[in-house]
Amino acid sequence: MIDKGDHVAEKPKIVVTNRVFPETRNLLEKHAIVEINPALEPWPYEEVRMRCRDAAGLLAFMTDRIDADFLSACSRLRVVGAALKGFDNIDVQAATNAGVWLTIVPDLLTVPTAELAIGLMLSLGRNIVAGDRKIKKDGFHGWRAELYGSSLAGATVGIIGFGLVGRAIAERLVGFQCRLLACDQSVPAAHAKSWPYVTMTSFGDVIKSSDYVVLALPLTAETWHIVNPRTITAMKTGARLVNPARGSLVDEAAVADAIECGQLAGYASDTFESEDWALRDRPTSIDPRLTTSSAPTVFTPHIGSGVTEIRREIELSAARSILDALDGRIPFGAVNKPHKQFTHAQSGAR
């Protein structure tokens, strides 16, 4: 490796906190010394911080928490490439102050997340998981008058949040002949005309009118527990709630209460409060009332973007952004501009 000063530059170190595809490893190892977690279980916070003390780059995932303390201990860090779209587990301001780029993968997760949202709706409304459990437990003895559910055809579906994911969900629901409502204060009225099959309305109207309420929001201070006892009370009795977005959008204990009293007919989610690492007082597990075999719930283990080709490209996109930043270029998917700058030679990059 030759830098602009015509001397050999030391390869930078890049830490990868979770198991990755061979293509990701091969790309990074061409340009850096790479430490990759080979196991399925993620490294804990303290181990990631220890490994990053002399690292220039970090390929981070949903399981990681990057805060001011972390960045203070990792003074050589120049870029965090997050294999994520939502980045509520990373302190952006702290990264900016520390001179660290933060990049995300802004759009590859949209379509697979929308697909999973539809799957959760169908599974919840049509008792697909309950039917599967019944056959595996008792065998199949022919049709019986049971497990009647709710159809999407003719249902009113309310989408809270109408960014890329919310729009992708709405597009896929058109063929189900639903009545589609959506709310998002960031969508100008003029832009709403681009989606004539969706009625843009208020949050209050969405939750009181919908048979299915689907969350498509980022997690922020304003959206934390946007579904809470007060919200749930305002919903239609017997409504179903679907969450493919972030766990802490929902007060899970309040949802359990609402299911017990019959206010909600069911809850489906791909994300959970316990995994929102940036929230120090988060629950450590899912409310057990929601995970009993008889609960009208459908849960998946955060597989919204879990399509093989998509996950590979997400990793590669994050890896390319790390290499670009270490090479002195503005990286793709950057969500900040570091206060401190560093030279090509300091990065030890390509």
N, C-alpha and C positions, 0 to 999 in steps of 0.2 A: 504494500500500500504506500502510495506516495502522496504527500500533502502538498500544499501550495508553496511550502518552504523548501521543497526538493529534498526532504529527508523522510525516512520511513516512519510512519505514524503507528503507534501501538493500536491494535484492534480494540475497539470499545467492548464493554461487557453489556449484554442484554439479558435480563431475567424474564422468564416466561413462567407464570404462576400456575398454569394448568396444562394438562396433556393436550398436545396439538397434533395436527396432521404432519406427515413427513415433509410435505411441500413447504410448510411454514418453517420447520426446522432447517431444511436445506437452504431456503432463501436467506435466513438470518445468519447461518453459519458461514456463508460466503463472505460476510462482511464483519463478523463480530465473534467474540467469545460468548457462547450462549449457555446459560443454565436453565434447564427446563424441568419442571416437575413431571416425572414420568408416571405418577400415580393418578388414580381416579379421584382420590380425596384431595381437596385443595390445601395448599400450605396455609397455616394460620398467620394472622397479622404479624406477629413477632418474627416469624421465620422469613416472611417476605421482606420485612424491613431490614433484617440482618443481611440477607443476600443482596439487597440493593444498596448497601453502604458504599460499594465501590462500582456501582453500575451506572452507565450513561443512559440506558433505555430500559423500559419496563413494558412488557406486554401483559395487560391486566384484563381481568374478567369480572363477572358479576360477583364473584366470591371475595373480591378484594376491597379493602377500605384504604383510601389514600387521603390522609388528613395532614394538618400542619405539623404534628409531631413526627409523622412518617417522613415528610419532606425535609424537616430539619435534620433528621438522622442520615439522610441520603443526599449529601451536599453535591455529589458528582452527577446526580440524576439530571438529564436534560429533556427527556420526553417520556410521557406515559401514553402509549398507544392502547386505547381501550377497545376490546372486541365487543363493543356495546353500542346501542343507540341511546338508551337512557343512561345518565352518568351521575345519578344522585348519590352514589357511593364514593364520589371523588370531590374534594373541596377545590373547586375551580379557582377561587380567589387565592387560596394558599399556594396553588401551583403557579399561578401568574406571578405572585410576589416572589416566589422562589426561583423564578426564571425557567420554569419547566413548561414545555408545551403539553397540552392535553388534546388528543385527537380521539374522535369517535368514528363509527361506521354509520353514516346517517340514514341509509335507505335500504340496505340489503335485508333487513329484518322485517320490513313492512308486510310483504305478501305472505310469508309463512306465518307470521303472527295473526294476520287476518284470517287465514285458512283455519288455524287452530281455534280462533274465536267461534267460527261457524261450527266446527266440530264440537266444541263445548256446549254450544246452544242446543244442537241436535241431541247430543248425549243426555243432557239434562232434561230437556223437554220430552223426549221419547223414551226415557228410561232404558237407554241402551246399556249402560254399565250395570244397572240393577238386573236386567235380563241376562246379561253375560254371567253375573255372579250366581244367579238362580240356577242356570243350566249346569254350571261347573260344580255347584254344590249338590243339587238334587237330581241332575239328569233331565232329559226332555221327555215328557209323557203326553205331548200333544197340546193343542191350544187350550187356554183357560181364560176366563173373563177377569183378567187382572192386568196390572201394569199399564193402565190407560194413562196417557200423558197429554202433552200440549203440542199442537202443530205450529210451525212457523208460518204456514199459509194463512193469511188473514190476520196474523198477530201484529200488534203495534210494538215495534222495536225502537227503543231510545238509545242513542249513542252519545255518551258524554265525552266530549273531546272530538274535534273533527279535523285533526291533522292528517298526516299521511296514513296512519293506521286506521283511524276512524273512517276515512274516505274509502279505504280498501275494503273494510268490513261492509260498508254500505253498498258498494258496487257488487259485492258477492251476494248480498241479500236480495237484490232486485229480482232475481229469478225465482225467489221463494214467495213472491207476491205479498210481501209484508207492507205495512204502513210504516214508513221510516221517519223518525224524528231525530234531531240532533241539536246539541247546544255547544257553543264554543265562542266565548267573547272575543277571541282573537281573529275570528273570521269576519271580515267586513261584509256588510249586507250585499254589496255589489258582487262580491265573489260567490256568495251563496247561490246566485242564479246559475252558476256552473253545474249545480247538482239538482236538476229539476225534480228528481225522484225523491228528494229529501226535503222535509219541512224543517227549516231552521227555526228554533223557538227558544224559550227560556229553560234554564235548569229546572225550575219548579214545574213547568209544564211537562218536561220529559219524564220526571220521576213519578208524577201523579197519573200520567196517561199510558205508560208503557207496560206491556205484558212481560217483556224482556228488557232489562237495563244492562247495557254493555259499556264497560269502562275502557276508554282509549286515551288516557291522560298520562303525562309524566308525573313523577312524585316531586312535589315542591312543598314549601311551608303552607301554601294556600290549598293544596289538594290533599294533604295528609288527612286521613279519615273523612274524606268527603262523603263517604257512606257511613253514617253514624246513627244512633237511635232516632234523632230528629228526622234525618233524611228517610230512614226506613219507614217511619210512621206515616210519612207523606206519600209513600208508594201505594200503588194499587194492592189491595189484599190478594195474595196469591201470585204476585209478580215473581219473576225469576231474575237473579243477579248473576252476571258473567264478568269475570275479571281476567283478561289476558295481559294486563298492563303492569302494575306494581302492587305488591301485597298490601302496603300500608295506606293505599287509597281507601281501604276497607277496615273498619273496626270489626274484627272477626268475632269477638265476643258478642257484639250487638247483633251480628248476623245469626249467630247460634241462638240467641234469645228470640229473634224474630221467627226463626224456623220452628222453634219449640211452641210458640204461641199461634202459629199459623199465618202470621203476617206475610212471610215469604214462603213460596212453594219450593224454593231450592236455590242452591248456590254452586256455581262452577268457577274454578280458578286455576290458573297456571302459575300464580305467584302468591307469596305469603309474607305476612308481617315479619316473621322470624328471619327472613333473608335480607332485610333492608339494613345492611351493616352500619350505615352512617347514623342510624337512630340507636343511641346507647340504651334506651329504656324499652326497646322492642321486646315482644314476647319471644320466648326461646323455643316455642313449639306451637303447632296449630291447636286451637281449642278442641279438646277431645270430643266434645259433642258433635263436631262437624266431621269426625273421621270414623264414627261407628258405622258398622255395615248397614244399618237401617237408615242412616241419615240421607236425605235427598240432596246429596252433593256429588259432584264430579271433580276430581283433582288430578292434575298432571304435574310432573316435577320440573316446571320451568323449561318446557320444550318448545316454546313459541317459535324460536328460530331453528329448531332441531331438524333441519333438512340437510343431508350430508353435503350436497354441493354448495348450499348457502353457507354452512358453517365453515367450510374450507375457504371460501372466498372472503368471509368476514375476517378470519385469521390473517389471510394474506394481505388484505387491505390494511389492517392494523399494523402488520409487520412492515409494509412498504412505507407507511407514514412515519414509523420510527426511524427507518433508514434515511428517509428524506430529511427529517429534522436533524439527525446527526450529521448529515452531509451539508447542512447549512441552508437548506431550502425550507420554504413555508410548507408544512405537511398538509396533505389532503385530510379533510375532516377536522381541522383545528377548530376548537371552540374558544380559544383564548390567544392572546399575544403576550408572551412573557415580558415582564418588566426588564429583566436583565438579558443581555444578549451574550452569546459565546462564539468563539471563533471556530473555524473548521478544524484547526489543529487541536484545539482543546477538546473537541468531541471525539477525536480519534477515529473518525468515520472514514468512509470510502474515499 
